[in-house]
């Protein structure tokens, strides 16, 4: 039976809230979706500052995190309301909301001091009761409960929507962090390989903000005008994460504000354009290195890019250079806008959850078994 759902996505780039309305029916490989509406609601400068502070170990505090959990949920709810109003959709027709939430901190491995865990803010109970729509959220924790890293989760949706009997595919998402999903031709879900390759837009955007007071490098024009700084590139190429075998995941904990600050301080005597060019080059190179970890023939693979970074023309050109032989396209060629795929993916995951079906990919996350993802929050609707 066809359902109407809204997907909410707020990623590591901290741009805002992606709100997507879609129809969905079926399950697993029989899943069929149709995108009906999409909007991005930008975060205010105040919320961006709160988010950045919450992710800074020297500035974060318990009261701020507690408040932000509800503040974000209210913003997500308002984004839903605005979408419904704009497209003249009655909320009573919406079967469910799928909300990824805002990742604040992610610890993929146990250490002597910390337990492997993850924190996404934007409480589902608040969203459900403000919108009066059933809400599925907090998708990552169930996977981590059985030994997984809680990431990446999108590969299940990638498999449902993009697996092919004719061609091998790599789904590349370039958000704040870049990740890939490899779908072997005629492959099973157990054969899916997926992992984070390293930074996506995260370092580039940080450099653009600090050096040019711009949120991102439009079409990669600043990077295109610069030259690679060899000593910086050589330093970046020494980062161990790039060479680690999957499963693996990363985030702001490794490539966030502190890392960008260190790079800018260390290489402050270089041209601004050259700095942006070098970290753009590194991003493309690290994606290429991630693809090489798959040990496949690039000539037999289609690479489908999505995420904000897929709008950076120069970055895509560099990725082509480091994955020579691969056919590079974007998700837009398949009717899914580059900014829409992740919000749609969580609708797919929530659809499985509501059918009591698992939707993690143990081969990608390292989990010991399949689990049902997410928590379901059901608003009370008083009878008239």
C-alpha positions as YAML, in Angstrom:
chain: A
units: angstrom
residues:
- id: 1
  name: UNK
  ca: [0.00, 0.00, 0.00]
- id: 2
  name: UNK
  ca: [1.30, 3.42, -0.98]
- id: 3
  name: UNK
  ca: [2.11, 5.77, 1.91]
- id: 4
  name: UNK
  ca: [3.03, 9.43, 2.17]
- id: 5
  name: UNK
  ca: [6.09, 10.24, 4.26]
- id: 6
  name: UNK
  ca: [8.34, 13.15, 5.14]
- id: 7
  name: UNK
  ca: [12.09, 12.72, 5.50]
- id: 8
  name: UNK
  ca: [14.13, 15.12, 7.63]
- id: 9
  name: UNK
  ca: [17.90, 15.33, 7.27]
- id: 10
  name: UNK
  ca: [20.40, 17.61, 8.95]
- id: 11
  name: UNK
  ca: [23.93, 16.57, 8.12]
- id: 12
  name: UNK
  ca: [27.50, 17.29, 9.16]
- id: 13
  name: UNK
  ca: [27.70, 20.37, 6.92]
- id: 14
  name: UNK
  ca: [25.27, 22.19, 9.25]
- id: 15
  name: UNK
  ca: [23.64, 23.95, 6.29]
- id: 16
  name: UNK
  ca: [20.09, 23.44, 7.49]
- id: 17
  name: UNK
  ca: [17.20, 20.99, 7.38]
- id: 18
  name: UNK
  ca: [16.36, 19.05, 4.24]
- id: 19
  name: UNK
  ca: [12.61, 18.33, 4.17]
- id: 20
  name: UNK
  ca: [11.35, 15.87, 1.58]
- id: 21
  name: UNK
  ca: [7.83, 14.65, 0.86]
- id: 22
  name: UNK
  ca: [7.60, 11.34, -0.97]
- id: 23
  name: UNK
  ca: [5.31, 8.43, -1.58]
- id: 24
  name: UNK
  ca: [6.62, 4.96, -0.76]
- id: 25
  name: UNK
  ca: [5.35, 1.44, -1.17]
- id: 26
  name: UNK
  ca: [6.75, -2.06, -0.96]
- id: 27
  name: UNK
  ca: [9.80, -3.20, 0.96]
- id: 28
  name: UNK
  ca: [13.46, -4.04, 0.41]
- id: 29
  name: UNK
  ca: [14.21, -4.55, -3.33]
- id: 30
  name: UNK
  ca: [10.53, -4.04, -4.14]
- id: 31
  name: UNK
  ca: [10.57, -0.52, -2.64]
- id: 32
  name: UNK
  ca: [9.20, 2.14, -4.93]
- id: 33
  name: UNK
  ca: [9.39, 5.86, -4.17]
- id: 34
  name: UNK
  ca: [8.32, 9.09, -5.80]
- id: 35
  name: UNK
  ca: [9.57, 12.50, -4.67]
- id: 36
  name: UNK
  ca: [6.70, 14.97, -4.45]
- id: 37
  name: UNK
  ca: [8.23, 18.04, -2.79]
- id: 38
  name: UNK
  ca: [11.52, 19.19, -1.35]
- id: 39
  name: UNK
  ca: [12.79, 22.20, 0.57]
- id: 40
  name: UNK
  ca: [15.92, 23.14, 2.50]
- id: 41
  name: UNK
  ca: [15.37, 25.33, 5.56]
- id: 42
  name: UNK
  ca: [18.58, 27.13, 6.44]
- id: 43
  name: UNK
  ca: [19.69, 27.27, 10.05]
- id: 44
  name: UNK
  ca: [19.85, 30.73, 11.61]
- id: 45
  name: UNK
  ca: [23.27, 32.04, 12.61]
- id: 46
  name: UNK
  ca: [22.24, 31.59, 16.25]
- id: 47
  name: UNK
  ca: [21.46, 27.89, 15.77]
- id: 48
  name: UNK
  ca: [24.65, 27.35, 13.76]
- id: 49
  name: UNK
  ca: [26.65, 28.88, 16.60]
- id: 50
  name: UNK
  ca: [24.90, 26.68, 19.15]
- id: 51
  name: UNK
  ca: [25.55, 23.59, 17.03]
- id: 52
  name: UNK
  ca: [29.21, 24.42, 16.55]
- id: 53
  name: UNK
  ca: [29.62, 25.11, 20.26]
- id: 54
  name: UNK
  ca: [27.87, 21.85, 21.16]
- id: 55
  name: UNK
  ca: [30.43, 19.95, 19.09]
- id: 56
  name: UNK
  ca: [33.39, 21.75, 20.65]
- id: 57
  name: UNK
  ca: [34.61, 19.86, 23.72]
- id: 58
  name: UNK
  ca: [35.82, 23.10, 25.29]
- id: 59
  name: UNK
  ca: [32.47, 24.90, 24.87]
- id: 60
  name: UNK
  ca: [29.82, 22.20, 25.12]
- id: 61
  name: UNK
  ca: [27.83, 21.76, 28.34]
- id: 62
  name: UNK
  ca: [24.96, 19.62, 29.59]
- id: 63
  name: UNK
  ca: [22.35, 22.38, 29.84]
- id: 64
  name: UNK
  ca: [23.06, 23.62, 26.30]
- id: 65
  name: UNK
  ca: [22.79, 20.09, 24.87]
- id: 66
  name: UNK
  ca: [19.55, 19.43, 26.72]
- id: 67
  name: UNK
  ca: [17.99, 22.62, 25.43]
- id: 68
  name: UNK
  ca: [19.29, 22.10, 21.88]
- id: 69
  name: UNK
  ca: [17.66, 18.67, 21.75]
- id: 70
  name: UNK
  ca: [14.25, 20.33, 22.07]
- id: 71
  name: UNK
  ca: [15.11, 23.44, 20.05]
- id: 72
  name: UNK
  ca: [16.10, 21.34, 17.04]
- id: 73
  name: UNK
  ca: [13.00, 19.16, 17.36]
- id: 74
  name: UNK
  ca: [10.87, 22.31, 17.27]
- id: 75
  name: UNK
  ca: [12.75, 23.53, 14.18]
- id: 76
  name: UNK
  ca: [12.27, 20.16, 12.46]
- id: 77
  name: UNK
  ca: [8.56, 20.30, 13.29]
- id: 78
  name: UNK
  ca: [8.21, 23.82, 11.94]
- id: 79
  name: UNK
  ca: [10.00, 22.76, 8.74]
- id: 80
  name: UNK
  ca: [7.39, 20.02, 8.31]
- id: 81
  name: UNK
  ca: [4.54, 22.50, 8.86]
- id: 82
  name: UNK
  ca: [5.98, 24.96, 6.34]
- id: 83
  name: UNK
  ca: [6.37, 22.26, 3.69]
- id: 84
  name: UNK
  ca: [2.79, 21.11, 4.15]
- id: 85
  name: UNK
  ca: [1.50, 24.68, 3.91]
- id: 86
  name: UNK
  ca: [3.58, 25.55, 0.85]
- id: 87
  name: UNK
  ca: [2.45, 22.48, -1.10]
- id: 88
  name: UNK
  ca: [-1.11, 22.49, 0.27]
- id: 89
  name: UNK
  ca: [-0.83, 19.02, 1.82]
- id: 90
  name: UNK
  ca: [-3.02, 18.06, 4.77]
- id: 91
  name: UNK
  ca: [-1.05, 16.64, 7.67]
- id: 92
  name: UNK
  ca: [-3.71, 13.94, 8.12]
- id: 93
  name: UNK
  ca: [-2.54, 12.42, 4.82]
- id: 94
  name: UNK
  ca: [1.03, 11.93, 6.07]
- id: 95
  name: UNK
  ca: [1.65, 8.41, 7.37]
- id: 96
  name: UNK
  ca: [4.99, 9.03, 9.05]
- id: 97
  name: UNK
  ca: [8.03, 11.26, 9.48]
- id: 98
  name: UNK
  ca: [11.57, 9.86, 9.29]
- id: 99
  name: UNK
  ca: [14.06, 12.11, 11.08]
- id: 100
  name: UNK
  ca: [17.78, 11.49, 11.11]
- id: 101
  name: UNK
  ca: [18.40, 14.19, 13.69]
- id: 102
  name: UNK
  ca: [21.56, 16.25, 14.08]
- id: 103
  name: UNK
  ca: [24.69, 14.27, 14.90]
- id: 104
  name: UNK
  ca: [26.50, 15.99, 17.75]
- id: 105
  name: UNK
  ca: [29.15, 13.41, 18.59]
- id: 106
  name: UNK
  ca: [30.00, 9.98, 17.25]
- id: 107
  name: UNK
  ca: [32.34, 7.48, 18.93]
- id: 108
  name: UNK
  ca: [32.66, 4.46, 16.61]
- id: 109
  name: UNK
  ca: [34.99, 2.40, 18.83]
- id: 110
  name: UNK
  ca: [35.36, 1.53, 22.50]
- id: 111
  name: UNK
  ca: [38.38, 3.01, 24.26]
- id: 112
  name: UNK
  ca: [39.75, 2.82, 27.78]
- id: 113
  name: UNK
  ca: [37.68, 5.85, 28.77]
- id: 114
  name: UNK
  ca: [34.71, 5.89, 26.38]
- id: 115
  name: UNK
  ca: [32.16, 3.40, 25.15]
- id: 116
  name: UNK
  ca: [31.30, 3.25, 21.46]
- id: 117
  name: UNK
  ca: [28.22, 5.46, 21.15]
- id: 118
  name: UNK
  ca: [26.52, 8.19, 19.21]
- id: 119
  name: UNK
  ca: [24.33, 11.22, 19.91]
- id: 120
  name: UNK
  ca: [21.76, 12.73, 17.54]
- id: 121
  name: UNK
  ca: [19.67, 15.64, 18.79]
- id: 122
  name: UNK
  ca: [16.12, 16.57, 17.78]
- id: 123
  name: UNK
  ca: [13.89, 14.41, 19.94]
- id: 124
  name: UNK
  ca: [11.35, 12.31, 18.07]
- id: 125
  name: UNK
  ca: [8.69, 12.55, 20.77]
- id: 126
  name: UNK
  ca: [8.75, 16.32, 20.45]
- id: 127
  name: UNK
  ca: [8.45, 16.13, 16.66]
- id: 128
  name: UNK
  ca: [5.59, 13.61, 16.83]
- id: 129
  name: UNK
  ca: [3.58, 15.61, 19.31]
- id: 130
  name: UNK
  ca: [4.18, 19.00, 17.68]
- id: 131
  name: UNK
  ca: [3.25, 17.71, 14.23]
- id: 132
  name: UNK
  ca: [0.78, 15.04, 15.40]
- id: 133
  name: UNK
  ca: [2.43, 12.67, 12.93]
- id: 134
  name: UNK
  ca: [4.01, 9.31, 13.77]
- id: 135
  name: UNK
  ca: [7.79, 9.80, 13.84]
- id: 136
  name: UNK
  ca: [10.70, 7.37, 13.50]
- id: 137
  name: UNK
  ca: [14.07, 8.69, 14.64]
- id: 138
  name: UNK
  ca: [17.37, 7.79, 16.34]
- id: 139
  name: UNK
  ca: [18.32, 5.19, 13.74]
- id: 140
  name: UNK
  ca: [21.97, 4.62, 14.67]
- id: 141
  name: UNK
  ca: [21.80, 3.31, 18.23]
- id: 142
  name: UNK
  ca: [20.32, -0.14, 17.51]
- id: 143
  name: UNK
  ca: [23.19, -0.98, 15.18]
- id: 144
  name: UNK
  ca: [25.74, 0.13, 17.79]
- id: 145
  name: UNK
  ca: [23.99, -1.97, 20.43]
- id: 146
  name: UNK
  ca: [25.05, -5.09, 18.50]
- id: 147
  name: UNK
  ca: [28.64, -4.06, 17.86]
- id: 148
  name: UNK
  ca: [28.21, -1.87, 14.78]
- id: 149
  name: UNK
  ca: [29.52, 1.64, 14.27]
- id: 150
  name: UNK
  ca: [26.04, 3.02, 13.63]
- id: 151
  name: UNK
  ca: [27.29, 4.24, 10.28]
- id: 152
  name: UNK
  ca: [26.93, 4.22, 7.43]
- id: 153
  name: UNK
  ca: [23.18, 3.51, 7.38]
- id: 154
  name: UNK
  ca: [22.26, 4.85, 3.94]
- id: 155
  name: UNK
  ca: [23.69, 1.73, 2.15]
- id: 156
  name: UNK
  ca: [20.48, -0.20, 2.84]
- id: 157
  name: UNK
  ca: [18.48, 2.42, 0.96]
- id: 158
  name: UNK
  ca: [21.17, 2.57, -1.74]
- id: 159
  name: UNK
  ca: [20.73, -1.16, -2.25]
- id: 160
  name: UNK
  ca: [16.92, -0.92, -2.35]
- id: 161
  name: UNK
  ca: [16.89, 1.96, -4.83]
- id: 162
  name: UNK
  ca: [20.01, 1.49, -6.99]
- id: 163
  name: UNK
  ca: [21.07, -2.16, -7.13]
- id: 164
  name: UNK
  ca: [21.33, -3.35, -10.73]
- id: 165
  name: UNK
  ca: [21.53, -6.60, -12.64]
- id: 166
  name: UNK
  ca: [23.48, -4.91, -15.43]
- id: 167
  name: UNK
  ca: [26.23, -2.79, -13.87]
- id: 168
  name: UNK
  ca: [28.38, -2.41, -10.75]
- id: 169
  name: UNK
  ca: [27.69, 0.87, -8.97]
- id: 170
  name: UNK
  ca: [29.33, 3.08, -6.38]
- id: 171
  name: UNK
  ca: [27.00, 5.53, -4.63]
- id: 172
  name: UNK
  ca: [29.07, 8.49, -3.46]
- id: 173
  name: UNK
  ca: [27.57, 10.94, -0.99]
- id: 174
  name: UNK
  ca: [29.56, 14.13, -0.47]
- id: 175
  name: UNK
  ca: [28.16, 15.83, 2.61]
- id: 176
  name: UNK
  ca: [30.35, 17.16, 5.40]
- id: 177
  name: UNK
  ca: [31.87, 13.68, 5.34]
- id: 178
  name: UNK
  ca: [32.14, 11.62, 2.14]
- id: 179
  name: UNK
  ca: [30.99, 8.01, 2.05]
- id: 180
  name: UNK
  ca: [30.63, 5.34, -0.60]
- id: 181
  name: UNK
  ca: [28.39, 2.32, -1.10]
- id: 182
  name: UNK
  ca: [29.53, -0.38, -3.51]
- id: 183
  name: UNK
  ca: [26.74, -2.38, -5.13]
- id: 184
  name: UNK
  ca: [28.02, -5.41, -6.98]
- id: 185
  name: UNK
  ca: [26.06, -6.31, -10.10]
- id: 186
  name: UNK
  ca: [23.45, -8.91, -9.08]
- id: 187
  name: UNK
  ca: [24.93, -8.75, -5.58]
- id: 188
  name: UNK
  ca: [23.13, -9.57, -2.34]
- id: 189
  name: UNK
  ca: [22.72, -7.20, 0.60]
- id: 190
  name: UNK
  ca: [25.42, -9.17, 2.43]
- id: 191
  name: UNK
  ca: [27.86, -8.29, -0.37]
- id: 192
  name: UNK
  ca: [27.37, -4.54, 0.01]
- id: 193
  name: UNK
  ca: [30.53, -2.67, 0.99]
- id: 194
  name: UNK
  ca: [30.13, 0.82, 2.42]
- id: 195
  name: UNK
  ca: [32.23, 3.19, 4.49]
- id: 196
  name: UNK
  ca: [33.28, 6.79, 5.06]
- id: 197
  name: UNK
  ca: [36.24, 7.80, 2.89]
- id: 198
  name: UNK
  ca: [37.13, 10.95, 4.83]
- id: 199
  name: UNK
  ca: [36.13, 14.61, 4.52]
- id: 200
  name: UNK
  ca: [33.56, 15.75, 1.99]
- id: 201
  name: UNK
  ca: [32.71, 19.45, 2.20]
- id: 202
  name: UNK
  ca: [33.78, 19.80, 5.82]
- id: 203
  name: UNK
  ca: [37.32, 21.17, 5.48]
- id: 204
  name: UNK
  ca: [36.57, 23.05, 2.25]
- id: 205
  name: UNK
  ca: [33.62, 24.86, 3.83]
- id: 206
  name: UNK
  ca: [35.60, 25.65, 6.97]
- id: 207
  name: UNK
  ca: [38.38, 27.19, 4.89]
- id: 208
  name: UNK
  ca: [35.91, 29.18, 2.77]
- id: 209
  name: UNK
  ca: [34.22, 30.49, 5.91]
- id: 210
  name: UNK
  ca: [37.44, 31.48, 7.65]
- id: 211
  name: UNK
  ca: [39.34, 32.80, 4.63]
- id: 212
  name: UNK
  ca: [36.63, 34.27, 2.39]
- id: 213
  name: UNK
  ca: [33.62, 34.66, 4.72]
- id: 214
  name: UNK
  ca: [31.64, 32.46, 2.34]
- id: 215
  name: UNK
  ca: [29.67, 29.30, 3.31]
- id: 216
  name: UNK
  ca: [31.08, 27.19, 0.46]
- id: 217
  name: UNK
  ca: [33.11, 27.34, -2.76]
- id: 218
  name: UNK
  ca: [30.53, 27.97, -5.50]
- id: 219
  name: UNK
  ca: [31.24, 25.51, -8.33]
- id: 220
  name: UNK
  ca: [34.79, 25.18, -6.96]
- id: 221
  name: UNK
  ca: [35.80, 28.50, -8.56]
- id: 222
  name: UNK
  ca: [38.15, 29.52, -5.73]
- id: 223
  name: UNK
  ca: [39.86, 26.11, -5.70]
- id: 224
  name: UNK
  ca: [40.19, 26.18, -9.48]
- id: 225
  name: UNK
  ca: [42.09, 29.47, -9.26]
- id: 226
  name: UNK
  ca: [44.64, 28.08, -6.79]
- id: 227
  name: UNK
  ca: [47.61, 25.73, -6.81]
- id: 228
  name: UNK
  ca: [48.28, 22.66, -4.68]
- id: 229
  name: UNK
  ca: [50.57, 23.31, -1.69]
- id: 230
  name: UNK
  ca: [52.81, 20.25, -1.76]
- id: 231
  name: UNK
  ca: [53.79, 20.23, 1.91]
- id: 232
  name: UNK
  ca: [50.15, 20.55, 3.01]
- id: 233
  name: UNK
  ca: [49.02, 17.84, 0.60]
- id: 234
  name: UNK
  ca: [51.82, 15.54, 1.75]
- id: 235
  name: UNK
  ca: [50.84, 16.13, 5.38]
- id: 236
  name: UNK
  ca: [47.17, 15.34, 4.69]
- id: 237
  name: UNK
  ca: [48.09, 12.17, 2.85]
- id: 238
  name: UNK
  ca: [49.61, 10.81, 6.07]
- id: 239
  name: UNK
  ca: [46.25, 10.62, 7.86]
- id: 240
  name: UNK
  ca: [45.82, 6.99, 8.93]
- id: 241
  name: UNK
  ca: [42.04, 6.91, 8.53]
- id: 242
  name: UNK
  ca: [42.28, 7.16, 4.75]
- id: 243
  name: UNK
  ca: [44.11, 3.83, 4.52]
- id: 244
  name: UNK
  ca: [42.13, 1.88, 7.12]
- id: 245
  name: UNK
  ca: [40.19, -1.09, 5.83]
- id: 246
  name: UNK
  ca: [36.39, -0.94, 6.25]
- id: 247
  name: UNK
  ca: [34.15, -1.02, 8.14]
- id: 248
  name: UNK
  ca: [35.01, 2.50, 9.22]
- id: 249
  name: UNK
  ca: [33.26, 5.79, 9.91]
- id: 250
  name: UNK
  ca: [34.37, 9.27, 10.90]
- id: 251
  name: UNK
  ca: [33.06, 12.79, 11.48]
- id: 252
  name: UNK
  ca: [33.82, 16.16, 13.03]
- id: 253
  name: UNK
  ca: [35.75, 14.41, 15.76]
- id: 254
  name: UNK
  ca: [38.59, 13.94, 13.24]
- id: 255
  name: UNK
  ca: [37.99, 16.48, 10.46]
- id: 256
  name: UNK
  ca: [36.09, 19.24, 12.24]
- id: 257
  name: UNK
  ca: [36.79, 22.74, 13.56]
- id: 258
  name: UNK
  ca: [39.90, 21.91, 15.54]
- id: 259
  name: UNK
  ca: [41.51, 20.14, 12.60]
- id: 260
  name: UNK
  ca: [40.77, 23.00, 10.19]
- id: 261
  name: UNK
  ca: [42.08, 25.52, 12.73]
- id: 262
  name: UNK
  ca: [45.32, 23.56, 13.06]
- id: 263
  name: UNK
  ca: [45.81, 23.47, 9.29]
- id: 264
  name: UNK
  ca: [45.11, 27.19, 8.88]
- id: 265
  name: UNK
  ca: [47.54, 28.09, 11.64]
- id: 266
  name: UNK
  ca: [50.26, 25.76, 10.37]
- id: 267
  name: UNK
  ca: [50.04, 26.92, 6.74]
- id: 268
  name: UNK
  ca: [48.94, 30.52, 7.29]
- id: 269
  name: UNK
  ca: [51.67, 32.00, 5.08]
- id: 270
  name: UNK
  ca: [50.23, 30.53, 1.89]
- id: 271
  name: UNK
  ca: [47.76, 32.12, -0.55]
- id: 272
  name: UNK
  ca: [44.14, 31.68, 0.43]
- id: 273
  name: UNK
  ca: [43.23, 30.27, -2.97]
- id: 274
  name: UNK
  ca: [46.02, 27.72, -2.73]
- id: 275
  name: UNK
  ca: [44.80, 26.57, 0.67]
- id: 276
  name: UNK
  ca: [41.27, 25.97, -0.65]
- id: 277
  name: UNK
  ca: [42.65, 24.24, -3.75]
- id: 278
  name: UNK
  ca: [44.78, 21.89, -1.66]
- id: 279
  name: UNK
  ca: [42.01, 20.73, 0.69]
- id: 280
  name: UNK
  ca: [39.69, 20.31, -2.32]
- id: 281
  name: UNK
  ca: [42.37, 18.22, -4.00]
- id: 282
  name: UNK
  ca: [42.80, 16.20, -0.81]
- id: 283
  name: UNK
  ca: [39.06, 15.57, -0.58]
- id: 284
  name: UNK
  ca: [38.95, 14.24, -4.14]
- id: 285
  name: UNK
  ca: [42.12, 12.20, -3.60]
- id: 286
  name: UNK
  ca: [40.77, 10.61, -0.40]
- id: 287
  name: UNK
  ca: [37.55, 9.65, -2.22]
- id: 288
  name: UNK
  ca: [39.69, 8.07, -4.94]
- id: 289
  name: UNK
  ca: [41.70, 6.18, -2.32]
- id: 290
  name: UNK
  ca: [38.47, 4.95, -0.77]
- id: 291
  name: UNK
  ca: [37.33, 3.62, -4.14]
- id: 292
  name: UNK
  ca: [40.67, 1.87, -4.55]
- id: 293
  name: UNK
  ca: [40.08, 0.00, -1.28]
- id: 294
  name: UNK
  ca: [37.28, -1.82, -3.11]
- id: 295
  name: UNK
  ca: [39.86, -3.56, -5.35]
- id: 296
  name: UNK
  ca: [37.67, -3.36, -8.43]
- id: 297
  name: UNK
  ca: [38.15, -2.50, -12.10]
- id: 298
  name: UNK
  ca: [37.05, 1.14, -12.45]
- id: 299
  name: UNK
  ca: [36.15, 0.57, -16.11]
- id: 300
  name: UNK
  ca: [33.30, -1.69, -15.02]
- id: 301
  name: UNK
  ca: [31.74, 0.72, -12.51]
- id: 302
  name: UNK
  ca: [29.28, 3.62, -12.57]
- id: 303
  name: UNK
  ca: [29.89, 6.26, -9.86]
- id: 304
  name: UNK
  ca: [26.71, 8.11, -8.83]
- id: 305
  name: UNK
  ca: [27.40, 11.23, -6.77]
- id: 306
  name: UNK
  ca: [25.00, 13.06, -4.46]
- id: 307
  name: UNK
  ca: [25.14, 15.49, -1.55]
- id: 308
  name: UNK
  ca: [26.09, 19.16, -1.53]
- id: 309
  name: UNK
  ca: [29.56, 18.39, -2.86]
- id: 310
  name: UNK
  ca: [28.04, 17.02, -6.06]
- id: 311
  name: UNK
  ca: [27.26, 20.65, -6.96]
- id: 312
  name: UNK
  ca: [30.97, 21.52, -6.83]
- id: 313
  name: UNK
  ca: [31.94, 21.10, -10.49]
- id: 314
  name: UNK
  ca: [35.66, 21.36, -9.88]
- id: 315
  name: UNK
  ca: [35.54, 18.78, -7.09]
- id: 316
  name: UNK
  ca: [33.78, 16.35, -9.44]
- id: 317
  name: UNK
  ca: [36.47, 16.95, -12.07]
- id: 318
  name: UNK
  ca: [39.16, 16.11, -9.52]
- id: 319
  name: UNK
  ca: [37.28, 12.98, -8.43]
- id: 320
  name: UNK
  ca: [37.23, 11.89, -12.08]
- id: 321
  name: UNK
  ca: [41.00, 12.39, -12.15]
- id: 322
  name: UNK
  ca: [41.50, 10.14, -9.14]
- id: 323
  name: UNK
  ca: [39.04, 7.48, -10.32]
- id: 324
  name: UNK
  ca: [40.09, 7.43, -13.95]
- id: 325
  name: UNK
  ca: [38.00, 5.05, -16.01]
- id: 326
  name: UNK
  ca: [34.87, 5.27, -13.89]
- id: 327
  name: UNK
  ca: [31.67, 6.59, -15.45]
- id: 328
  name: UNK
  ca: [30.74, 9.53, -13.20]
- id: 329
  name: UNK
  ca: [27.18, 10.84, -12.96]
- id: 330
  name: UNK
  ca: [24.87, 12.18, -10.26]
- id: 331
  name: UNK
  ca: [21.70, 10.93, -8.59]
- id: 332
  name: UNK
  ca: [19.80, 13.65, -10.48]
- id: 333
  name: UNK
  ca: [20.16, 11.45, -13.57]
- id: 334
  name: UNK
  ca: [17.94, 8.95, -11.72]
- id: 335
  name: UNK
  ca: [15.29, 11.44, -10.65]
- id: 336
  name: UNK
  ca: [16.71, 12.06, -7.16]
- id: 337
  name: UNK
  ca: [18.22, 15.51, -6.67]
- id: 338
  name: UNK
  ca: [21.73, 15.55, -5.22]
- id: 339
  name: UNK
  ca: [20.40, 17.26, -2.07]
- id: 340
  name: UNK
  ca: [17.45, 14.87, -1.75]
- id: 341
  name: UNK
  ca: [18.94, 11.40, -1.53]
- id: 342
  name: UNK
  ca: [19.73, 11.21, 2.19]
- id: 343
  name: UNK
  ca: [16.32, 12.47, 3.32]
- id: 344
  name: UNK
  ca: [14.75, 9.92, 0.97]
- id: 345
  name: UNK
  ca: [17.04, 7.21, 2.35]
- id: 346
  name: UNK
  ca: [15.72, 7.67, 5.88]
- id: 347
  name: UNK
  ca: [12.17, 7.40, 4.61]
- id: 348
  name: UNK
  ca: [13.19, 4.02, 3.19]
- id: 349
  name: UNK
  ca: [14.72, 3.00, 6.55]
- id: 350
  name: UNK
  ca: [11.66, 4.14, 8.51]
- id: 351
  name: UNK
  ca: [9.40, 2.26, 6.11]
- id: 352
  name: UNK
  ca: [11.25, -0.95, 7.00]
- id: 353
  name: UNK
  ca: [11.10, -0.14, 10.72]
- id: 354
  name: UNK
  ca: [7.34, 0.29, 10.61]
- id: 355
  name: UNK
  ca: [7.07, -3.14, 8.97]
- id: 356
  name: UNK
  ca: [9.18, -4.67, 11.76]
- id: 357
  name: UNK
  ca: [12.02, -5.38, 9.34]
- id: 358
  name: UNK
  ca: [15.76, -4.85, 9.88]
- id: 359
  name: UNK
  ca: [17.57, -2.27, 7.74]
- id: 360
  name: UNK
  ca: [21.18, -2.06, 8.86]
- id: 361
  name: UNK
  ca: [23.92, -3.58, 6.70]
- id: 362
  name: UNK
  ca: [26.26, -5.52, 9.03]
- id: 363
  name: UNK
  ca: [28.92, -5.83, 6.33]
- id: 364
  name: UNK
  ca: [29.09, -2.01, 6.25]
- id: 365
  name: UNK
  ca: [28.74, -1.14, 9.94]
- id: 366
  name: UNK
  ca: [30.49, -4.12, 11.52]
- id: 367
  name: UNK
  ca: [27.38, -5.14, 13.48]
- id: 368
  name: UNK
  ca: [27.16, -8.75, 14.59]
- id: 369
  name: UNK
  ca: [23.65, -9.15, 13.19]
- id: 370
  name: UNK
  ca: [20.73, -7.43, 11.51]
- id: 371
  name: UNK
  ca: [18.52, -5.22, 13.69]
- id: 372
  name: UNK
  ca: [15.42, -3.07, 13.36]
- id: 373
  name: UNK
  ca: [16.54, 0.56, 13.36]
- id: 374
  name: UNK
  ca: [14.99, 3.58, 15.00]
- id: 375
  name: UNK
  ca: [12.55, 4.50, 17.71]
- id: 376
  name: UNK
  ca: [8.87, 5.01, 16.94]
- id: 377
  name: UNK
  ca: [7.01, 7.89, 18.55]
- id: 378
  name: UNK
  ca: [3.22, 7.87, 18.21]
- id: 379
  name: UNK
  ca: [1.27, 11.03, 19.06]
- id: 380
  name: UNK
  ca: [-1.99, 10.70, 20.92]
- id: 381
  name: UNK
  ca: [-4.92, 11.82, 18.83]
- id: 382
  name: UNK
  ca: [-8.03, 12.61, 20.80]
- id: 383
  name: UNK
  ca: [-11.27, 11.34, 19.34]
- id: 384
  name: UNK
  ca: [-13.69, 14.04, 18.28]
...
